[in-house]
Amino acid sequence: MILTQNSGIIMGPVSKLLGFIFNAIYTLFNSMGVESIALSIVVFTILIRLILFPFTLKQTRSSKIQNYLRPEFNKITKKYKGKKDQESMLAQQKETRELQEKYGIKMTQGCLTSILQFPVFIGLYNVIQNIPAYVPKVKAMYEPIASEIMKTENGYSIMSQFVDDNKITRIASKLIEFKTSTDATSGDGLKSFNSVIDILYRCNDDLFTKLTAAFSSNPAVGSLIAENKSQIEAINHFIFGINLSEEPGFKLSAALIIPIAAFICQFLSMLVVPMNETGDPQQDAQMKSMKRSMYFMPFMSLFITIKAPAGLGIYWAVSAFVGFLITVGINFYYDHIDMEALVEKQKAKAAKEIEKRKASGKKSFTEKITESMMGQNEEEETKETNKNMNKYKNMNLRNFESEADSKDDSDDSSDSNDDSSGDNGSAPAPKKGSLADKANAVKRFNDTGVK
């Protein structure tokens, strides 16, 4: 199903877990007499950020330690300054990684935090797109209307026309079971029943009015809509009458407050994220690329939250703002502690991890990368050496004749022809120490074994 519970291999379980947590939060507020999906989203977002807090803390600590060790990284950079050969570049990367490993600095922690947030975002998108599928108390508000619609004669045709007229096309194909089954208890009928609830959840006041008119042949549908609409509005509306299941869209409305808030909060969050240079050209290039992409994030947030349900926009804005507050707090903490003591503690911890890894025979990611790169370099050198050996393996000193020797022989022959008064017509002896003299010495050695 598209808008009912996600059944994917990966995102299905993630969505169900997040739906379970969201349902628990909503049920808690409901027991206190507070029925608000928006408030549940805010609390849910804060909870998710707190769960991810340890990863954010580790990322910031590594960044602060690396910044404190800037002089050490600068020494490595200075040592290899101006050296562009492959061997020097590999050596610089190796020393930089060793220094990072020595103090427990892990450049992948920032990526891990982002990777963990991605399935959370997709899972929450599935939940907010169709909250009735994950929150039984909300689904119960739509069930009487859906049941009456399925009992209506020609209900499938009326509902399909309503979907087409109002461009709710993403779930139109799921109504096909409605055509052959009106039993909402099992099989295809249950799928149709859920699809009808999906459509009802996307209805605002205007669409409910149109739906009532569409089912004028069955007044009970309109009566149930009127009976449950006030309760549906109470749980599904945000400030200024914003419907959480609707997309703000590219139109002037109160709902645009949410995308604008998401843009501002994402921009603030980006400003306080520390970005330090490592001294390693490759890693620095990656960091610069990440920084450029971060400047794009606020605009991406604006575009996504305009096209996504308002409820998801609330999650995005609140998540960015909470992330901003957390980052400011962590930066303040590390700016007012004894960094030298922290670095020594981190160094000791890293040493224990290295010792433990060596004892187990396992290699770190850094070591694997370094060995791979160095191994590739050695392999290339071996290939080049073998190539040169194959090139010269058939050479013999007897066949060796230098260009200088050939030139001298040619000159001698010319002199012999031009100067017939020479000694026995032979060319004069080459100058002692010249290339020709050395070549002749090699030839005499090959012929007689005497220098």
Disulfide bonds with the S-S distance in Angstrom:
none
